[in-house]
Amino acid sequence: MEIIELTSLSSPELAPYARLTEAQLRTASGQQSGEEGGLFIAESLNVVSCAVAAGYEPCSFLSVKRHVHTVVSAFSECDFAENTPIFTADEALLEGLTGFHLSRGILACMKRRRLPSPAEVIKDAARIAVLEGVVDSTNIGAIFRSAAALGMEAVLVGSSCCDPLNRRASRVSMGTVFQVPWAVLPNKTENRLATDVDFLHGMGFAAAAMALDENSVPISDPAPRVEKKLAVLLGSEGYGLTEETIRSCDYTVKIPMYNGVDSLNVAAASAVAFYVLANRQ
């Protein structure tokens, strides 16, 4: 693997790491991007390793000098190694990159791959999560980690949600965004957040909306838990699921609260919901 030492943050090789926004990375084109176009930044050896294991290919690495040997040791035998440079510099220089000191010394610029369709992702699943309007990258990452740990077989992400390949989302997920199958489920209409619950029904799923509603049943209710195929729907951080989505679901489920607390953060609620509703048999 070629090791290239940088002396300035203005180096063009640092553009994906230092100057391109998440939106610009998603639409990046040219020799660095995959066939479908687009890049993303993966942070930490664990996350990069999970991405590589899932078939994602790096186009470069960025590492502080003392961690270059770690990159070489982990990836020098991979097919892509010969054509994938490792850019490196002193820690003092690289700390000029926002948040780089949090990365445990390693970043990788990765090529995006073609995402499967929602139907492909859920056709053989029995328990799935469906996210509507969840925009915080930390919440997305935490939800994926809970989905992986607690038996959810796939995640459908609404088109208004944060990108699961966002640098922070993938880091918080501990790489599980590369392990849990996922796809983007377009919002029901261009101007509304509502989820296409009819699509879920057409794929054989009963739909359980996590919401505080006068018709909500406790999450311990046996009816949704015995469904052969169940989709658990979670809504935005501020307003939850849209009324249209809730009305379209087969169940409205709530987690009982105490001490005057009205609700949990969506990531915390997802962990409770997945633990109770996942069919672990």
RAPE-V452593 format. One record per helix or strand of 3 or more residues. SS is the DSSP state (helix for helix, strand for strand). FROM is the first residue (numbers start at 1). TO is the last residue. If there is no record, write none. Layout:
# RAPE-V452593
SS	FROM	TO
SS	FROM	TO
This chain:
# RAPE-V452593
strand	3	5
helix	12	18
helix	22	27
strand	39	43
helix	45	53
strand	58	64
helix	65	75
helix	81	83
strand	85	89
helix	91	94
helix	100	102
strand	106	111
helix	118	122
strand	127	131
helix	137	149
strand	154	158
helix	167	172
helix	176	178
strand	181	185
helix	197	202
strand	206	210
helix	222	225
strand	230	234
helix	243	248
strand	251	254
helix	266	277
